[in-house]
Amino acid sequence: MADNWNFDGLVQDVLVKTTGSSCCGDITFPDTSKIENPLNPIDTVTKEFLDDFEIYLKQLGVVEIAYVNDIKDYFMHGLDFDFNSAIVFSYEISQRIHEVGAGAKAQEYNNDLYRDFGNLAYKISDYLRLRGFETLVAHPREETIDFSHLAQKAGMGAIGKSGLLISPEIGPNQKIAAILVNIKNLPKSESNDYDWIPDYCNYCTSCARACPHDALVLDKKTKTVSFVEDLCIGCSEGCTECIQACPFYKKGYDIVFEKYKKIKMKSKK
C-alpha cells in the first residue's frame, strides 16, 4: 500500500482544501470514495480492460483520457506520493459560467463544476479500486499536481500562453483531474502532434490582450507571457475571459490549424 504520503499543507480528513491565503478562496470538497484501496493491488492492465474503461469514462461525460508515467516531477508544494503513474482526464467547462461573466454567480457555478467533476473522479477511482487497482485521486481543485504540464506530458494537448492546456476536442475550455496509480504497463504517448500550438500562440496572444485585470502580461519583444497570480480572478470570481478569447475555443482546433499552416507558408516566402 502507498501509505507514505506527505500531507504537508493539507488536512487528512478533507484532502481537497484551499484557504483564504489562496487566490481561490476558502472552500473544501470532501473525499467521496466508497471503496477502500485493495490490500493486495494488481499492477498490470490489459488492453481490453482499458478499452472498456475508456468507454465507461466517456459515458460519465469525460472528454479526453490519457496516460502518463514518471510523474514525480509534477507534484506541487513539496508533496510526495508513492505513485509512479497517472490516468489524466478532462471535463468541459459549462457554458453558463461564460455567459454570466465574472462575479459571485460565475464562481458559484465554478464551484459546482469542481464539486461534480471531483465526485466523478472519486467514482472513477472506485471503479478501479473495485477491480484491484490502488489509486489516489488528484481532485481538479487540489494543488497537489501540475495538471496542465501533466496532461501535456501525457499527450493530451499543449500549453498555451494563458498557461492552460489546449486540446483538440475543446481547446482550453476544460478542467483536468488525475488518478494516481501504480500500473506498470500503461500505454505511453509518443505523440508530438501538438508541438505547433505554442508556436501559433506566439502569433496570437489573444488571451493576454483579453485579460481585464492584467494577470497575463505580454512582452511584445520576446512574445512571452507572464502570469501574475495575485491579479487573476479566475478562481475567485469565475473569470473565463482568456478562454473565451482563445481561437481554439471560438473557432475550433481544425480551423486554427489550417490558419497556422497558412501563416507558416507565408513566412517561408
C-alpha positions as CSV (number, residue, x, y, z in Angstrom):
1,M,0.0,0.0,0.0
2,A,1.2,3.5,-0.8
3,D,0.7,4.9,2.7
4,N,3.9,7.1,3.0
5,W,2.1,10.3,1.8
6,N,3.3,13.7,2.7
7,F,0.3,15.7,3.7
8,D,2.1,19.0,4.4
9,G,-0.3,21.8,3.8
10,L,-3.3,19.6,3.6
11,V,-5.8,18.1,6.1
12,Q,-6.1,14.4,6.2
13,D,-9.8,14.1,6.6
14,V,-10.7,16.5,3.9
15,L,-7.9,16.4,1.3
16,V,-9.3,19.0,-1.1
17,K,-8.9,22.3,0.7
18,T,-7.9,25.8,-0.1
19,T,-7.5,28.6,2.4
20,G,-8.1,32.3,2.4
21,S,-4.5,32.9,1.6
22,S,-5.0,31.3,-1.8
23,C,-6.4,33.2,-4.8
24,C,-9.2,30.7,-4.9
25,G,-10.8,31.5,-1.5
26,D,-11.8,29.2,1.3
27,I,-13.7,26.1,0.2
28,T,-13.5,22.4,0.8
29,F,-14.5,19.3,-1.2
30,P,-14.6,16.1,0.7
31,D,-13.4,12.7,-0.4
32,T,-16.5,10.8,-1.6
33,S,-14.8,7.5,-2.2
34,K,-17.0,4.5,-1.4
35,I,-14.4,1.8,-2.0
36,E,-11.2,1.3,0.1
37,N,-7.9,0.6,-1.7
38,P,-7.2,-3.1,-2.1
39,L,-4.8,-4.8,0.3
40,N,-3.0,-6.6,-2.5
41,P,-3.3,-4.4,-5.5
42,I,-2.5,-5.5,-9.0
43,D,0.0,-3.6,-11.1
44,T,-0.7,-4.5,-14.7
45,V,-3.6,-3.9,-17.0
46,T,-4.8,-5.4,-20.3
47,K,-5.8,-3.5,-23.5
48,E,-9.3,-5.0,-23.2
49,F,-9.6,-3.5,-19.7
50,L,-8.5,-0.1,-20.9
51,D,-10.9,-0.2,-23.8
52,D,-13.8,-0.9,-21.5
53,F,-12.5,1.7,-19.0
54,E,-12.4,4.4,-21.6
55,I,-16.0,3.6,-22.7
56,Y,-17.1,3.9,-19.1
57,L,-15.4,7.3,-18.7
58,K,-17.0,8.6,-21.9
59,Q,-20.4,7.6,-20.6
60,L,-19.7,9.6,-17.5
61,G,-19.0,12.8,-19.5
62,V,-15.2,12.7,-19.6
63,V,-13.9,14.4,-22.8
64,E,-10.4,13.2,-23.2
65,I,-8.3,10.5,-21.5
66,A,-4.6,10.0,-21.4
67,Y,-2.0,8.0,-19.5
68,V,1.4,9.1,-18.2
69,N,4.3,7.6,-16.4
70,D,7.2,9.1,-14.3
71,I,5.0,11.7,-12.6
72,K,7.2,12.6,-9.6
73,D,8.4,15.9,-11.1
74,Y,4.8,17.2,-11.3
75,F,3.9,17.1,-7.6
76,M,3.4,20.6,-6.1
77,H,4.3,22.3,-2.8
78,G,6.8,19.7,-1.9
79,L,4.2,16.9,-1.8
80,D,5.4,13.3,-2.3
81,F,3.1,10.4,-3.1
82,D,4.1,6.8,-3.6
83,F,2.6,6.6,-7.1
84,N,4.5,6.5,-10.3
85,S,1.8,6.8,-13.0
86,A,-1.4,8.7,-13.6
87,I,-4.6,8.5,-15.6
88,V,-5.4,12.0,-16.7
89,F,-8.8,13.1,-18.0
90,S,-10.7,16.3,-18.8
91,Y,-14.2,17.7,-18.2
92,E,-15.7,20.6,-20.2
93,I,-16.4,24.0,-18.6
94,S,-20.1,24.6,-18.7
95,Q,-21.4,27.4,-20.9
96,R,-23.3,29.1,-18.1
97,I,-20.0,30.1,-16.5
98,H,-19.0,32.0,-19.6
99,E,-22.5,33.5,-20.0
100,V,-22.9,35.1,-16.6
101,G,-19.4,36.8,-16.6
102,A,-17.1,37.1,-13.7
103,G,-18.7,37.5,-10.3
104,A,-20.4,35.7,-7.5
105,K,-22.8,33.7,-9.7
106,A,-20.0,32.6,-12.0
107,Q,-17.9,31.5,-9.0
108,E,-21.0,29.6,-7.7
109,Y,-21.2,27.7,-11.0
110,N,-17.4,27.2,-11.0
111,N,-17.6,25.6,-7.5
112,D,-20.5,23.4,-8.7
113,L,-18.3,22.2,-11.6
114,Y,-15.4,21.4,-9.3
115,R,-17.8,19.5,-7.0
116,D,-19.3,17.5,-9.8
117,F,-16.1,16.8,-11.5
118,G,-14.4,15.9,-8.2
119,N,-17.2,13.4,-7.3
120,L,-16.9,11.9,-10.8
121,A,-13.1,11.5,-10.2
122,Y,-13.8,9.6,-7.0
123,K,-16.4,7.4,-8.8
124,I,-13.8,6.5,-11.4
125,S,-11.3,5.8,-8.7
126,D,-13.8,3.4,-7.0
127,Y,-14.3,1.7,-10.4
128,L,-10.5,1.0,-10.4
129,R,-10.3,0.0,-6.8
130,L,-13.1,-2.4,-7.1
131,R,-11.1,-4.2,-9.8
132,G,-8.0,-4.5,-7.8
133,F,-6.0,-1.3,-8.5
134,E,-4.6,1.0,-5.9
135,T,-5.5,4.7,-6.5
136,L,-5.2,8.2,-5.2
137,V,-7.5,11.0,-6.6
138,A,-5.9,14.3,-7.6
139,H,-9.0,16.4,-7.3
140,P,-9.3,19.1,-10.0
141,R,-9.5,21.7,-7.3
142,E,-6.4,20.5,-5.5
143,E,-3.0,22.0,-5.8
144,T,-1.2,18.6,-5.4
145,I,-0.1,18.2,-9.0
146,D,0.6,20.4,-12.0
147,F,-2.4,19.3,-14.2
148,S,-1.5,21.3,-17.3
149,H,2.0,20.0,-17.6
150,L,1.0,16.5,-16.6
151,A,-1.7,16.4,-19.3
152,Q,0.8,17.9,-21.8
153,K,3.3,15.1,-21.0
154,A,0.5,12.6,-21.4
155,G,0.0,13.8,-25.0
156,M,-3.4,15.3,-24.4
157,G,-2.5,18.7,-25.9
158,A,-0.1,21.6,-25.4
159,I,0.1,24.6,-23.0
160,G,-0.8,27.9,-24.5
161,K,0.1,31.5,-23.5
162,S,-2.6,31.5,-20.8
163,G,-0.9,28.6,-19.0
164,L,-3.9,26.5,-19.8
165,L,-3.8,23.2,-21.7
166,I,-5.2,23.4,-25.2
167,S,-6.5,20.1,-26.5
168,P,-8.1,19.2,-29.9
169,E,-11.6,18.4,-28.5
170,I,-12.4,21.6,-26.5
171,G,-9.3,23.9,-26.7
172,P,-8.7,25.5,-23.3
173,N,-12.3,25.1,-22.1
174,Q,-11.7,22.3,-19.6
175,K,-10.9,21.3,-16.1
176,I,-8.4,18.5,-15.6
177,A,-8.2,15.8,-12.9
178,A,-6.0,12.7,-12.5
179,I,-6.0,9.4,-10.7
180,L,-2.6,8.4,-9.5
181,V,-1.9,4.7,-9.9
182,N,1.0,2.2,-9.8
183,I,0.3,0.4,-13.1
184,K,3.5,-0.7,-14.8
185,N,2.2,-1.1,-18.4
186,L,0.1,2.0,-19.1
187,P,0.3,2.9,-22.7
188,K,2.9,5.6,-23.4
189,S,2.1,8.6,-25.6
190,E,4.7,9.1,-28.4
191,S,2.8,11.9,-30.0
192,N,4.1,15.3,-30.8
193,D,1.1,16.3,-32.8
194,Y,0.5,19.4,-30.7
195,D,4.0,20.9,-30.8
196,W,2.7,23.6,-33.2
197,I,0.3,25.1,-30.7
198,P,2.8,27.1,-28.7
199,D,4.2,28.5,-31.9
200,Y,0.8,29.5,-33.1
201,C,0.2,31.2,-29.7
202,N,3.3,33.4,-30.5
203,Y,1.3,34.9,-33.4
204,C,-1.9,35.1,-31.5
205,T,-1.6,36.3,-27.8
206,S,-5.4,36.9,-27.7
207,C,-5.6,35.6,-24.2
208,A,-3.2,38.2,-22.8
209,R,-4.9,41.0,-24.6
210,A,-8.3,40.0,-23.4
211,C,-7.4,39.7,-19.7
212,P,-9.3,42.6,-18.0
213,H,-7.1,42.6,-14.9
214,D,-3.6,42.4,-16.5
215,A,-3.0,39.0,-15.0
216,L,-1.4,37.9,-18.3
217,V,1.4,40.3,-19.2
218,L,2.7,40.2,-22.7
219,D,6.3,41.1,-23.6
220,K,5.9,42.2,-27.2
221,K,9.6,41.8,-28.0
222,T,10.0,38.2,-26.8
223,K,6.4,37.2,-27.2
224,T,6.5,35.7,-23.7
225,V,3.5,36.0,-21.3
226,S,3.9,36.2,-17.6
227,F,1.2,35.1,-15.3
228,V,0.5,37.4,-12.2
229,E,-1.4,35.1,-9.9
230,D,-2.5,37.9,-7.5
231,L,-4.3,39.7,-10.3
232,C,-6.2,36.7,-11.7
233,I,-9.8,36.4,-10.6
234,G,-10.4,33.1,-12.5
235,C,-10.6,31.1,-9.2
236,S,-12.2,33.7,-7.0
237,E,-14.8,35.1,-9.4
238,G,-15.1,32.5,-12.2
239,C,-13.5,34.7,-14.8
240,T,-13.0,33.0,-18.2
241,E,-12.1,35.9,-20.4
242,C,-8.8,34.3,-21.5
243,I,-10.6,31.1,-22.5
244,Q,-13.4,33.0,-24.4
245,A,-10.8,35.0,-26.4
246,C,-8.8,31.9,-27.5
247,P,-9.3,31.0,-31.1
248,F,-9.2,27.3,-30.2
249,Y,-12.4,27.9,-28.1
250,K,-14.1,30.3,-30.6
251,K,-13.3,28.6,-33.9
252,G,-12.1,25.1,-33.1
253,Y,-8.9,23.1,-33.4
254,D,-9.1,22.2,-37.1
255,I,-9.8,25.8,-38.3
256,V,-6.9,27.2,-36.2
257,F,-4.6,24.5,-37.5
258,E,-5.4,25.5,-41.1
259,K,-4.7,29.1,-40.3
260,Y,-1.4,28.2,-38.7
261,K,-0.3,26.3,-41.8
262,K,-1.1,29.4,-44.0
263,I,0.9,31.6,-41.6
264,K,3.9,29.3,-41.9
265,M,3.6,29.2,-45.7
266,K,3.7,33.0,-45.9
267,S,6.6,33.2,-43.5
268,K,8.7,31.0,-45.9
269,K,8.1,33.2,-48.9
